[in-house]
Amino acid sequence: MGCGNLFFTFVITFSAALITYNIIISANASLKQDFPGPSNPSSISVDPIIKMPTDLSSSSSKKSKRLFHTAVTSSDSIYNTWQCRVMYYWFKKQKNLPNSEMGGFTRILHSGKADRFMDEIPTFVAQPLPSGMDQGYIVLNRPWAFVQWLQQANIEEDYILMSEPDHILVKPIPNLSRDGLGAAFPFFYIEPKKYESVLRKFFPEEKGPITNIDPIGNSPVIVGKEALSKIAPTWMNVSLAMKKDPEADKAFGWVLEMYAYAVASAFHGVGNILYKEFMIQPPWDTAIGKSYLIHYTYGCDYDLQGKMTYGKIGEWRFDKRSYDNVWPPRNLSMPPPGVPESVVCSYLLHR
Protein backbone atom coordinates (compact mmCIF):
# COMPACT_ATOMS: atom_id res chain seq x y z
CA MET A 1 0.00 0.00 0.00
CA GLY A 2 2.85 2.41 0.84
CA CYS A 3 4.48 1.90 -2.57
CA GLY A 4 1.15 2.34 -4.33
CA ASN A 5 0.52 5.67 -2.59
CA LEU A 6 4.05 6.84 -3.38
CA PHE A 7 3.64 5.95 -7.06
CA PHE A 8 0.25 7.70 -7.25
CA THR A 9 1.72 10.83 -5.66
CA PHE A 10 4.60 10.77 -8.16
CA VAL A 11 2.22 10.47 -11.14
CA ILE A 12 0.07 13.38 -9.96
CA THR A 13 3.10 15.59 -9.25
CA PHE A 14 4.72 14.77 -12.60
CA SER A 15 1.48 15.43 -14.52
CA ALA A 16 0.99 18.85 -12.86
CA ALA A 17 4.60 19.79 -13.60
CA LEU A 18 4.27 18.71 -17.23
CA ILE A 19 1.07 20.72 -17.76
CA THR A 20 2.59 23.85 -16.23
CA TYR A 21 5.73 23.39 -18.34
CA ASN A 22 3.65 23.09 -21.52
CA ILE A 23 1.68 26.27 -20.90
CA ILE A 24 4.84 28.25 -20.16
CA ILE A 25 6.45 26.93 -23.34
CA SER A 26 3.25 27.69 -25.30
CA ALA A 27 3.25 31.29 -24.13
CA ASN A 28 6.80 31.88 -25.28
CA ALA A 29 7.04 29.72 -28.39
CA SER A 30 6.03 30.96 -31.81
CA LEU A 31 2.29 30.88 -32.43
CA LYS A 32 2.55 28.72 -35.53
CA GLN A 33 4.36 25.98 -33.64
CA ASP A 34 1.83 25.98 -30.81
CA PHE A 35 -1.26 25.16 -32.88
CA PRO A 36 -2.31 21.54 -32.30
CA GLY A 37 -4.01 19.28 -34.79
CA PRO A 38 -3.29 18.29 -38.41
CA SER A 39 -1.15 20.49 -40.61
CA ASN A 40 -3.95 20.96 -43.12
CA PRO A 41 -7.25 21.18 -41.22
CA SER A 42 -10.34 21.21 -43.39
CA SER A 43 -11.64 24.62 -44.33
CA ILE A 44 -15.02 25.96 -43.35
CA SER A 45 -17.41 25.07 -46.16
CA VAL A 46 -20.30 27.26 -45.17
CA ASP A 47 -20.97 30.95 -45.14
CA PRO A 48 -20.37 32.22 -41.58
CA ILE A 49 -23.74 33.95 -41.52
CA ILE A 50 -26.29 31.15 -41.53
CA LYS A 51 -29.88 31.26 -40.41
CA MET A 52 -30.79 28.82 -37.68
CA PRO A 53 -32.75 25.86 -39.11
CA THR A 54 -36.27 25.95 -37.73
CA ASP A 55 -36.88 22.18 -37.90
CA LEU A 56 -34.68 20.46 -35.36
CA SER A 57 -36.85 17.33 -35.32
CA SER A 58 -35.43 15.94 -38.56
CA SER A 59 -32.45 13.68 -39.30
CA SER A 60 -30.45 12.27 -36.40
CA SER A 61 -32.17 14.38 -33.72
CA LYS A 62 -35.31 12.26 -34.25
CA LYS A 63 -33.48 9.07 -33.32
CA SER A 64 -32.14 10.00 -29.90
CA LYS A 65 -31.26 12.94 -27.73
CA ARG A 66 -27.87 14.51 -28.33
CA LEU A 67 -27.07 15.54 -24.79
CA PHE A 68 -24.64 18.35 -24.09
CA HIS A 69 -22.72 19.15 -20.91
CA THR A 70 -22.97 22.72 -19.61
CA ALA A 71 -19.66 24.17 -18.42
CA VAL A 72 -19.16 27.52 -16.68
CA THR A 73 -15.76 28.92 -15.71
CA SER A 74 -15.49 30.90 -12.49
CA SER A 75 -13.09 32.43 -10.03
CA ASP A 76 -13.69 32.04 -6.29
CA SER A 77 -14.75 35.69 -5.90
CA ILE A 78 -18.07 36.59 -4.27
CA TYR A 79 -19.02 38.23 -7.59
CA ASN A 80 -18.60 35.06 -9.66
CA THR A 81 -19.86 32.73 -6.94
CA TRP A 82 -23.30 34.24 -6.40
CA GLN A 83 -23.82 34.36 -10.16
CA CYS A 84 -22.90 30.66 -10.47
CA ARG A 85 -25.33 29.75 -7.70
CA VAL A 86 -28.17 31.56 -9.46
CA MET A 87 -27.19 30.09 -12.82
CA TYR A 88 -27.07 26.50 -11.51
CA TYR A 89 -30.40 26.92 -9.69
CA TRP A 90 -32.17 27.77 -12.96
CA PHE A 91 -30.23 25.12 -14.88
CA LYS A 92 -31.79 22.49 -12.60
CA LYS A 93 -35.24 23.98 -13.16
CA GLN A 94 -34.94 23.67 -16.96
CA LYS A 95 -32.90 20.50 -17.37
CA ASN A 96 -35.66 17.87 -17.36
CA LEU A 97 -38.42 19.81 -19.11
CA PRO A 98 -39.63 18.82 -22.60
CA ASN A 99 -37.31 19.67 -25.53
CA SER A 100 -34.28 19.76 -23.25
CA GLU A 101 -31.09 18.03 -24.33
CA MET A 102 -29.23 19.32 -21.30
CA GLY A 103 -27.00 16.76 -19.64
CA GLY A 104 -24.57 17.38 -16.80
CA PHE A 105 -23.25 20.63 -15.37
CA THR A 106 -19.78 21.66 -14.23
CA ARG A 107 -18.46 24.82 -12.66
CA ILE A 108 -14.80 24.98 -13.70
CA LEU A 109 -13.27 26.77 -10.72
CA HIS A 110 -9.91 28.21 -11.78
CA SER A 111 -8.79 29.33 -8.31
CA GLY A 112 -6.71 26.18 -7.85
CA LYS A 113 -8.46 25.17 -4.65
CA ALA A 114 -11.84 23.93 -3.47
CA ASP A 115 -14.39 26.27 -1.89
CA ARG A 116 -17.42 25.81 0.36
CA PHE A 117 -19.84 25.43 -2.57
CA MET A 118 -18.39 22.18 -3.93
CA ASP A 119 -21.31 20.18 -2.55
CA GLU A 120 -23.89 22.62 -3.90
CA ILE A 121 -22.52 23.00 -7.45
CA PRO A 122 -20.78 20.19 -9.39
CA THR A 123 -17.25 21.57 -9.62
CA PHE A 124 -13.93 20.80 -11.27
CA VAL A 125 -10.97 22.61 -9.70
CA ALA A 126 -8.51 23.90 -12.31
CA GLN A 127 -5.18 25.56 -11.70
CA PRO A 128 -4.84 29.25 -12.57
CA LEU A 129 -2.19 30.47 -14.98
CA PRO A 130 1.28 30.92 -13.48
CA SER A 131 1.56 34.16 -11.55
CA GLY A 132 1.72 37.23 -13.76
CA MET A 133 0.92 35.44 -17.01
CA ASP A 134 -2.62 36.86 -17.22
CA GLN A 135 -1.18 40.41 -16.98
CA GLY A 136 -4.15 41.47 -14.86
CA TYR A 137 -6.66 40.14 -17.41
CA ILE A 138 -8.21 37.33 -15.37
CA VAL A 139 -10.31 36.08 -18.29
CA LEU A 140 -7.16 34.50 -19.74
CA ASN A 141 -7.66 31.77 -17.15
CA ARG A 142 -10.81 30.66 -18.97
CA PRO A 143 -9.23 28.87 -21.96
CA TRP A 144 -6.51 27.35 -19.75
CA ALA A 145 -9.21 26.08 -17.36
CA PHE A 146 -11.09 24.48 -20.27
CA VAL A 147 -7.90 22.79 -21.48
CA GLN A 148 -7.43 21.18 -18.06
CA TRP A 149 -11.07 20.15 -17.73
CA LEU A 150 -11.22 18.57 -21.19
CA GLN A 151 -8.00 16.65 -20.56
CA GLN A 152 -8.70 15.47 -17.03
CA ALA A 153 -12.45 15.19 -16.43
CA ASN A 154 -14.73 12.31 -17.36
CA ILE A 155 -17.33 14.03 -19.57
CA GLU A 156 -20.05 11.62 -20.63
CA GLU A 157 -21.79 13.84 -23.19
CA ASP A 158 -20.55 14.28 -26.78
CA TYR A 159 -21.30 18.01 -26.85
CA ILE A 160 -20.43 20.98 -24.65
CA LEU A 161 -22.36 24.18 -23.95
CA MET A 162 -19.91 26.85 -22.83
CA SER A 163 -21.86 29.28 -20.70
CA GLU A 164 -21.03 32.01 -18.17
CA PRO A 165 -21.99 32.81 -14.58
CA ASP A 166 -24.16 35.78 -15.64
CA HIS A 167 -26.44 33.64 -17.80
CA ILE A 168 -29.92 32.70 -16.63
CA LEU A 169 -31.75 29.86 -18.37
CA VAL A 170 -35.36 30.74 -19.08
CA LYS A 171 -36.19 27.77 -21.34
CA PRO A 172 -34.95 24.19 -21.70
CA ILE A 173 -32.23 24.18 -24.36
CA PRO A 174 -32.10 21.65 -27.21
CA ASN A 175 -28.84 20.82 -28.93
CA LEU A 176 -28.74 23.61 -31.51
CA SER A 177 -25.55 22.38 -33.17
CA ARG A 178 -25.75 20.08 -36.18
CA ASP A 179 -23.85 18.65 -39.14
CA GLY A 180 -20.45 19.31 -37.58
CA LEU A 181 -21.21 22.98 -36.95
CA GLY A 182 -21.26 24.65 -33.57
CA ALA A 183 -24.17 26.85 -32.48
CA ALA A 184 -23.21 30.32 -31.25
CA PHE A 185 -24.60 33.74 -30.46
CA PRO A 186 -23.33 36.50 -32.80
CA PHE A 187 -21.97 39.59 -31.03
CA PHE A 188 -22.26 42.88 -32.89
CA TYR A 189 -18.97 44.11 -31.46
CA ILE A 190 -16.90 41.15 -32.74
CA GLU A 191 -15.85 42.44 -36.16
CA PRO A 192 -13.22 40.25 -37.85
CA LYS A 193 -13.33 42.17 -41.14
CA LYS A 194 -12.66 45.49 -39.40
CA TYR A 195 -9.55 44.08 -37.70
CA GLU A 196 -8.31 41.87 -40.53
CA SER A 197 -4.78 43.27 -40.49
CA VAL A 198 -4.44 42.46 -36.78
CA LEU A 199 -6.09 39.06 -36.99
CA ARG A 200 -3.83 37.94 -39.84
CA LYS A 201 -1.03 37.67 -37.28
CA PHE A 202 -2.95 34.77 -35.75
CA PHE A 203 -5.02 33.54 -38.73
CA PRO A 204 -2.72 33.54 -41.77
CA GLU A 205 -4.08 33.86 -45.30
CA GLU A 206 -3.46 30.20 -46.13
CA LYS A 207 -6.19 29.36 -43.62
CA GLY A 208 -8.78 31.09 -45.77
CA PRO A 209 -10.73 34.35 -45.97
CA ILE A 210 -11.18 36.44 -42.86
CA THR A 211 -14.93 35.77 -43.10
CA ASN A 212 -14.17 32.24 -41.89
CA ILE A 213 -13.82 33.85 -38.46
CA ASP A 214 -17.31 34.05 -37.01
CA PRO A 215 -18.43 37.09 -34.94
CA ILE A 216 -18.62 35.05 -31.75
CA GLY A 217 -17.00 34.49 -28.39
CA ASN A 218 -16.70 31.18 -26.62
CA SER A 219 -20.04 31.67 -24.90
CA PRO A 220 -22.76 30.81 -25.46
CA VAL A 221 -21.53 28.11 -27.81
CA ILE A 222 -22.64 24.49 -28.23
CA VAL A 223 -19.90 22.47 -29.90
CA GLY A 224 -18.80 18.86 -30.20
CA LYS A 225 -16.54 17.69 -27.38
CA GLU A 226 -14.00 16.27 -29.83
CA ALA A 227 -13.87 19.56 -31.75
CA LEU A 228 -13.53 21.60 -28.56
CA SER A 229 -10.67 19.39 -27.39
CA LYS A 230 -8.76 20.54 -30.49
CA ILE A 231 -9.90 24.16 -30.31
CA ALA A 232 -9.17 24.77 -26.62
CA PRO A 233 -5.33 24.58 -26.67
CA THR A 234 -5.26 26.88 -29.71
CA TRP A 235 -7.71 29.22 -28.02
CA MET A 236 -5.37 29.34 -25.02
CA ASN A 237 -2.28 29.99 -27.13
CA VAL A 238 -3.94 32.66 -29.27
CA SER A 239 -5.29 34.41 -26.15
CA LEU A 240 -1.82 34.56 -24.62
CA ALA A 241 -0.23 35.65 -27.91
CA MET A 242 -2.82 38.41 -28.42
CA LYS A 243 -2.30 39.71 -24.90
CA LYS A 244 1.45 39.90 -25.50
CA ASP A 245 0.94 41.73 -28.82
CA PRO A 246 0.46 45.49 -28.11
CA GLU A 247 -1.56 46.09 -31.29
CA ALA A 248 -3.96 43.21 -30.65
CA ASP A 249 -4.25 44.03 -26.95
CA LYS A 250 -5.21 47.62 -27.77
CA ALA A 251 -7.61 46.67 -30.56
CA PHE A 252 -9.53 43.97 -28.70
CA GLY A 253 -9.38 45.12 -25.06
CA TRP A 254 -11.80 43.32 -22.76
CA VAL A 255 -13.10 41.09 -25.61
CA LEU A 256 -9.63 39.80 -26.56
CA GLU A 257 -10.34 36.28 -25.34
CA MET A 258 -13.57 36.24 -27.39
CA TYR A 259 -11.65 37.07 -30.57
CA ALA A 260 -9.14 34.37 -29.66
CA TYR A 261 -11.86 31.72 -29.48
CA ALA A 262 -13.34 32.83 -32.82
CA VAL A 263 -9.88 32.55 -34.42
CA ALA A 264 -9.19 29.14 -32.86
CA SER A 265 -12.55 27.76 -34.03
CA ALA A 266 -11.90 28.94 -37.59
CA PHE A 267 -8.32 27.64 -37.49
CA HIS A 268 -9.62 24.13 -36.88
CA GLY A 269 -12.31 24.38 -39.53
CA VAL A 270 -15.23 24.49 -37.10
CA GLY A 271 -17.93 26.81 -38.45
CA ASN A 272 -20.90 27.96 -36.39
CA ILE A 273 -24.60 28.42 -36.91
CA LEU A 274 -25.16 32.00 -35.78
CA TYR A 275 -28.29 31.98 -33.68
CA LYS A 276 -29.46 35.43 -32.62
CA GLU A 277 -32.23 33.98 -30.49
CA PHE A 278 -29.79 32.00 -28.36
CA MET A 279 -29.94 34.75 -25.73
CA ILE A 280 -31.04 38.29 -24.99
CA GLN A 281 -29.13 41.10 -23.29
CA PRO A 282 -31.28 43.53 -21.26
CA PRO A 283 -31.96 46.40 -21.30
CA TRP A 284 -31.35 46.59 -25.08
CA ASP A 285 -33.43 43.49 -25.76
CA THR A 286 -36.77 44.19 -24.17
CA ALA A 287 -38.63 40.88 -24.69
CA ILE A 288 -37.61 37.29 -24.03
CA GLY A 289 -39.34 35.92 -27.12
CA LYS A 290 -37.90 32.59 -28.23
CA SER A 291 -34.57 33.03 -26.46
CA TYR A 292 -33.14 30.46 -24.08
CA LEU A 293 -30.80 32.63 -22.01
CA ILE A 294 -30.74 36.05 -20.38
CA HIS A 295 -27.28 37.61 -20.27
CA TYR A 296 -27.44 40.32 -17.61
CA THR A 297 -24.10 41.91 -18.40
CA TYR A 298 -25.37 45.50 -18.75
CA GLY A 299 -26.59 47.72 -15.95
CA CYS A 300 -30.32 48.52 -16.00
CA ASP A 301 -31.25 52.01 -14.78
CA TYR A 302 -34.78 53.44 -14.75
CA ASP A 303 -36.70 56.27 -13.19
CA LEU A 304 -39.85 55.58 -11.19
CA GLN A 305 -41.96 55.98 -14.32
CA GLY A 306 -40.18 53.05 -15.96
CA LYS A 307 -38.10 55.18 -18.35
CA MET A 308 -34.53 54.01 -18.96
CA THR A 309 -31.79 56.37 -17.81
CA TYR A 310 -28.81 54.47 -19.25
CA GLY A 311 -25.52 56.18 -18.47
CA LYS A 312 -27.04 57.73 -15.38
CA ILE A 313 -27.79 55.91 -12.14
CA GLY A 314 -31.53 55.50 -12.02
CA GLU A 315 -33.97 55.81 -9.15
CA TRP A 316 -34.33 52.05 -9.63
CA ARG A 317 -31.43 49.97 -10.88
CA PHE A 318 -30.25 46.42 -11.28
CA ASP A 319 -26.55 46.02 -12.06
CA LYS A 320 -24.54 42.92 -11.21
CA ARG A 321 -21.53 45.15 -10.49
CA SER A 322 -23.35 46.55 -7.47
CA TYR A 323 -22.58 43.22 -5.83
CA ASP A 324 -18.95 42.64 -6.77
CA ASN A 325 -17.80 42.29 -3.15
CA VAL A 326 -21.04 41.59 -1.28
CA TRP A 327 -23.79 38.98 -1.56
CA PRO A 328 -27.01 40.37 -3.10
CA PRO A 329 -29.85 40.74 -0.59
CA ARG A 330 -32.72 38.28 -0.79
CA ASN A 331 -35.42 40.92 -1.15
CA LEU A 332 -34.42 43.41 -3.82
CA SER A 333 -36.88 46.23 -4.47
CA MET A 334 -39.43 45.55 -7.20
CA PRO A 335 -38.98 47.39 -10.54
CA PRO A 336 -41.42 50.22 -11.27
CA PRO A 337 -44.27 49.82 -13.79
CA GLY A 338 -43.14 50.24 -17.39
CA VAL A 339 -39.80 48.44 -17.07
CA PRO A 340 -39.54 45.97 -19.98
CA GLU A 341 -40.16 42.24 -19.63
CA SER A 342 -36.53 41.23 -20.11
CA VAL A 343 -35.33 43.43 -17.24
CA VAL A 344 -38.18 42.38 -14.95
CA CYS A 345 -37.51 38.67 -15.58
CA SER A 346 -33.75 39.05 -15.17
CA TYR A 347 -34.35 40.82 -11.87
CA LEU A 348 -37.07 38.53 -10.53
CA LEU A 349 -35.04 35.40 -11.25
CA HIS A 350 -32.49 36.68 -8.73
CA ARG A 351 -34.98 37.08 -5.91
N, C-alpha and C positions, 0 to 999 in steps of 0.2 A: 504493500500500500504506500509506503514512504517513497519508493522509487517512482511509482505511478504519479503521485502528487508532484514530485520534483520534475518529472518529464512534462506534465501538463503545464506547470508554471513556466518552464522553459519555452514551450511552444507559444504560449500566450505572449510572453515577453518578446520573443523573437518576431512574432507577427506584428505587434504594435510598433517595434523598431523599424521593421521593413516598410510598413505603411507610411510612417512619418518620414523615413528616408525618401520614399518615392515622391511624396508631395513636395519636399524641399527641392529635389532634383527637377521636378516638373516645373516649379516656379522659376527656376534659373536656366533651364535648358531652352533651346530654340523652340518656338511654337510648333513648327512643322514636324519636329521629331516627337513631340509629345502626343500628337493625335493618335488614338488607338484605332484598331479596326483595319480592314483591307486597304491596300494602296489605291484601289480604284473603286470606291463605293458607288453604288448606283445613283444616278441623278434623279432628281424629283421630276416625275412625269406628268404632274398636274399643275394647272395654274394655281398660284398661292391663294387667290381669292375665289373660294368655292362656296356656293350656297349649301347650307346644311340639308341633306336629304330629309324629306318629311316622313317617309315610310321606313321606319326602323324595324318593322315586323317581318321584312322579307329576308331571303337568303339564310345565312347561318344563324342569325339571331332568332329565327323561328324554332330552331332545333333545340337549343339549350341556352341558358343564361351565360353571358360572358362577364363573369364577376371581375370587378376591379378593386384594388386595395387603395384606400385613401391614406395619404401620407402628408403630414404637416410638420414643417421644421419650426423649432422654437428655441429661444434662449431660456434661462431660468429666471428672467426678470418678472416682476409682478405684472408688468404691462403685457408681456406675451402669455403669461400663465393664465390670467383671467380670461383672455380671449380664447385660449385653447379649451378651457373648461366650458365656456359657452358653446364653442364650435362642436365639441364632442357631445354635449347634451343634445343638440339638435340633430347631429348625425344619427344618434341612436333612435330618435323619434322618426326619422325618415327611412332608415335602413330596410325595414321589413314590410314597407307599404307596397302596393301594386306598382309595377313598372320599374321597381328598383333593381339595379344590378350591382348594388353596393355590397362589397365583401367586408374584409377586416379594416381596421383603423390603427394607425401608428402615429404617435407624436415622436418625431425624431429630435431628441433633446441634445443640442450641441454644446452643452456646458461642460461635458466630460465627467459629470457625476450625477447620481440619482438625486431626486428631490422628494418631497412629501406627497406628491400627487401620482406616484408610480402605480399605486393600487386603484386610483380613480380613472386614470387614462392609460390605455396600453402604450407603453413607451420603450423606445430603443435609445440608449445613451450613446451618443457619438462624441468623439474627441474634437475639440475646437482646433482651428489652425494653430500652428506654432506662434508663439507670442510675437506680435508686431507684423505678422504677414498680412493681416486684413487691413492694415494702415488706417484703422479707425472706422472702416466700412464693414460693420458686423455681418452684413448680408453675404459677404464672401464665404462665410461658414456654411451657407445653405448647400451649394453644390458639393462641397467636401463632405458634408453630413450625408447627403444622398449617396455618394460613392461608397461610404462605409456601410450604410444600411443595405444597399443592394448587394454588396460583397459578403456581408456577414449574417444577415437575417434570413430566416426561413419564411419566404413570402409565397403563400399558396396560390394566389391569384395570378393570372397571366397578363393582367393590365394594372396600371397604376394611375390613380388620380392624384396629381400634385396640387394641394390646396394650401391655404394660409390661415393663420390664427384668426384674422379678421374677416373670415367668410362665415356666413350663416346659411345653412341649408333650409330652404323653404319648400322644396319638393323632393320626392325620391328621384335619384338620378339614374337614368339608363346608361349603358355604355355607348357613348356618342361616337366613339372611334370606329372605323371600319376600313376594310380593304387595305390594310397596312398603313393607313393614315392616322395621325393623332387627331384629337379634337381639342381646339383651343379657342380662347377668347381673344379677339383682336383689339389691341390697344391703339387708340388714335395717335398717341405720342411716340410709338415705336415706328420710326420712319427710315427703313433701310436705304431707300433710294436717296434720300436727303443726305445721308452720311456715307455714301458709297466709297468715297476716297479713304475714309477712316476704316471702314469695315473690310476693305480689300487687304489690309494688313493681316487679317485673321481669316478671311474667306477669299483666297486667291482666285483669279479669273478662270483657271482651269477647272474649278469646281462648278462653274456655271454662272448664269446671270444673277445679278444682285436680287432680282425678284424671287429667287429661290428662298431667300430669307423671309420668313413670314413675320408679320407685325405682331409678335406675341412675346410673352415672358414665359417662365416655366409654370405659371399658375394663373388661372386654372387650366390644366392640360390633362387629358386622358391619353395615355400612350402605352404601347405594349411593353411589358417588363423587359423582354430581350432587347428591344430597341433602346430603352432608357439605360440599360446596363452599358451600352456602347456610347450613348450620348453623354452620360454623366461625367466620365473622366475628362472628356473634351470640354464640356461646359465648365468644369473646374479650372482647367488649364487656360481657357480663353478668358475667364473672369479674372484670373490672376495676371495674365498678360495685359489685358485692357487696363487694369488698375495701375500697372507699372508704366503704361504708355501715357505720357502727359496729354497728348492730343485726344486720345480716346477717353481718358478720365474726365477731361473738361467737357467733351461733347456729350457724354452719356450721363454723367453725374449719378444721381441716386437710382437711375434705371439701368446702370451699367451691367449688372448681373442678368437683367432681363434680355438685353441685347446679346449677351454671351450665350444664353440658352438658345435663342433664335438662330444664332450662327452655328452652334454645335448641332442642332437638329438638322439644319440644312446640310452641314458638312457630311453627315451620315445618311443623307438621302431620305430623311423622314419628313414628308410634307404633312400639313395639318389642314383639317377642315376648320374653317374659321366660322365660329358659331357665336353670333352677336347676342343671342338669347341665352347663352351660358350663364351670365350673371348681370346684375344691375349694380350701379354705383350711385347711391343717393348723395346729395340732393338732386344731381343732374338728371338722373332717371327717376321719374316720379311715380311710375306704376310697376308692379311686379310682373304682370303679364305672364308669359310662358317661361320666365327665367327660373333657374334652379337655385341660384345663389344670390345673396346680398353681400356686396363688398363694401363695408362701411369705413372706407379709407379717408373720406373727406369729412370735414367738420360741417355740421348742419346748424345754422343760426337763423332764428326767426323772431319776429316781434310777436306781440300777444294777439295780433290779428291774423297770424299765420302767414305773413309775408316774409320771404327770405331776405336776410341781410348779410349775404355772403361777403366776407372780407371785413366784417364788423361783428363783434361779439353781440349776439342777439339777446333779447330779454329771456328767450328760451333757447337752449342749445344742447346738442348732443355731439360730442367730439371725443373719440377714443383717447386722444392725447391729454384730456383732462384727468385721466387716470393712469398716467405713466408710472407713478411711484406709489399709488394707493389703490386699494381694492374699491371698485364701484359700489355705492350703497345699494341695498336691496330695493328700496322704494324711491326711484327717480321720479321727478315731477312729470306729470302727463303733458304731452305736447298740446298747444292751443288748437282750437278749431281752424281748419284751413291748411294745416300742414299736410303735404302729400302722403299718399299711401306708403310709398317706399320708405320714407323717413319714419313714419309711425310704426311700421312693422319692424324695421331695424331696431328701433328704440324699445318697443314692447317685448321683443324677443330677448332682451337683456334683463328684463325685470324678474 
